[in-house]
């Protein structure tokens, strides 16, 4: 029921949220890749969070694809921002030390060749029966959604 309410809330946001595979939460935006990327970066930093690393995914796939004999261009542009919230991450790992694998959080911004949409996505945390971990993971999702909402 909570997931249904959360999904309904996302659909009502002033930007387009897509139902994607169960492992991802996916949003659509209009504008240039550079503008959307910069807005997401500013939104992360505006939350008082430090971006640890920016992964250049599209460039990596293009560069390594040549060595692998792959010719398909997967992304027009594609970057990921890695960051953590000390408060939420601590609660998450105190609830379950094995939740270390959930940090850092990653927000991806990308385009697909032939599609003028800019996509913003994050990895959906897995379901758990641990109430404290469940709350911390819900807080992670809330933070990521707020970052994207603020950016758009």
C-alpha positions in Angstrom: 0.0 0.0 0.0 2.8 2.4 0.9 4.5 1.8 -2.5 1.2 2.5 -4.3 0.8 5.8 -2.4 4.4 6.7 -3.1 4.0 5.8 -6.8 0.8 8.0 -7.0 2.7 10.9 -5.4 5.5 10.6 -8.0 3.0 10.6 -10.9 1.5 13.8 -9.5 4.8 15.7 -9.5 5.2 18.5 -12.1 7.6 16.4 -14.1 7.2 13.1 -15.7 8.1 10.0 -13.7 8.1 6.7 -15.6 7.3 3.2 -14.4 10.5 1.4 -15.1 11.9 -1.9 -14.1 11.6 -2.7 -10.4 15.3 -1.7 -9.8 15.0 1.9 -10.9 13.1 5.1 -10.5 13.1 7.0 -13.7 12.1 10.6 -14.5 11.9 12.5 -17.7 12.9 16.1 -18.3 12.9 18.5 -21.2 15.9 20.7 -22.0 19.5 20.2 -22.8 21.5 17.4 -21.2 24.0 20.0 -19.9 21.2 22.1 -18.3 19.5 19.2 -16.6 22.8 17.7 -15.4 23.9 21.1 -14.0 20.5 21.5 -12.2 20.8 18.0 -10.7 24.4 18.7 -9.5 23.3 22.0 -8.0 20.4 20.3 -6.3 22.6 17.7 -4.7 25.0 20.3 -3.5 22.1 22.5 -2.4 21.2 19.7 0.1 24.6 20.2 1.7 25.9 17.0 0.2 29.3 16.6 -1.4 29.6 14.8 -4.8 32.4 12.3 -4.3 32.7 11.4 -8.0 31.1 12.0 -11.3 31.1 8.9 -13.6 31.3 9.5 -17.3 29.3 6.5 -18.3 28.6 7.4 -22.0 32.2 8.2 -22.6 33.4 5.0 -20.9 31.0 2.8 -23.1 32.1 4.6 -26.2 35.8 4.3 -25.4 35.6 0.6 -24.4 33.1 -0.4 -27.1 35.7 0.2 -29.7 38.0 -2.3 -28.0 35.2 -4.8 -27.7 34.0 -4.5 -31.3 30.7 -3.0 -30.2 29.3 -0.4 -32.5 25.9 0.5 -30.9 25.8 3.9 -29.2 23.9 3.3 -26.0 23.8 7.0 -24.8 24.1 10.4 -26.3 25.3 11.7 -23.0 25.4 9.9 -19.6 26.8 10.8 -16.3 26.3 9.6 -12.7 26.7 11.6 -9.5 27.9 9.6 -6.5 27.3 11.1 -3.0 26.1 10.1 0.5 24.2 11.7 3.4 26.1 11.1 6.6 22.9 11.2 8.6 20.9 8.8 6.5 23.8 6.5 5.7 24.6 6.1 9.4 21.0 5.3 10.3 21.0 2.8 7.4 24.2 1.1 8.5 23.3 1.1 12.2 20.1 -0.7 11.2 22.1 -3.2 9.2 25.9 -3.1 8.8 25.5 -5.0 5.5 23.6 -2.0 4.1 27.1 -0.6 3.4 26.5 -1.7 -0.2 23.7 0.9 -0.5 26.2 3.8 -0.2 27.1 5.9 -2.1 23.8 6.9 -3.7 23.9 7.5 -7.4 21.7 9.7 -9.5 22.1 9.2 -13.3 21.4 11.8 -15.9 21.4 10.6 -19.6 20.1 10.8 -23.1 19.4 8.1 -25.6 20.3 8.6 -29.2 17.3 9.7 -31.3 15.3 10.7 -28.2 15.2 14.4 -27.2 14.2 13.5 -23.6 16.7 13.8 -20.7 16.4 11.0 -18.2 17.2 11.2 -14.5 17.2 8.0 -12.5 18.3 6.3 -9.3 18.5 2.7 -8.1 15.5 1.7 -6.0 16.5 0.3 -2.7 15.5 -3.3 -2.1 12.6 -4.3 0.1 13.5 -5.4 3.7 11.7 -6.8 6.7 14.0 -4.8 9.1 11.8 -1.8 10.2 14.8 0.5 11.0 16.4 -0.3 7.7 13.1 0.1 5.9 12.8 3.6 7.4 16.4 4.5 6.4 15.9 3.3 2.9 12.6 5.3 2.6 14.6 8.3 3.8 17.2 7.6 1.0 14.4 7.5 -1.6 12.8 10.7 -0.2 16.1 12.5 -0.4 16.8 11.3 -4.0 13.2 12.3 -5.1 13.6 15.7 -3.4 16.9 16.3 -5.2 15.3 15.5 -8.6 12.2 17.5 -7.8 14.3 20.5 -6.8 16.4 20.2 -10.0 13.3 20.2 -12.2 
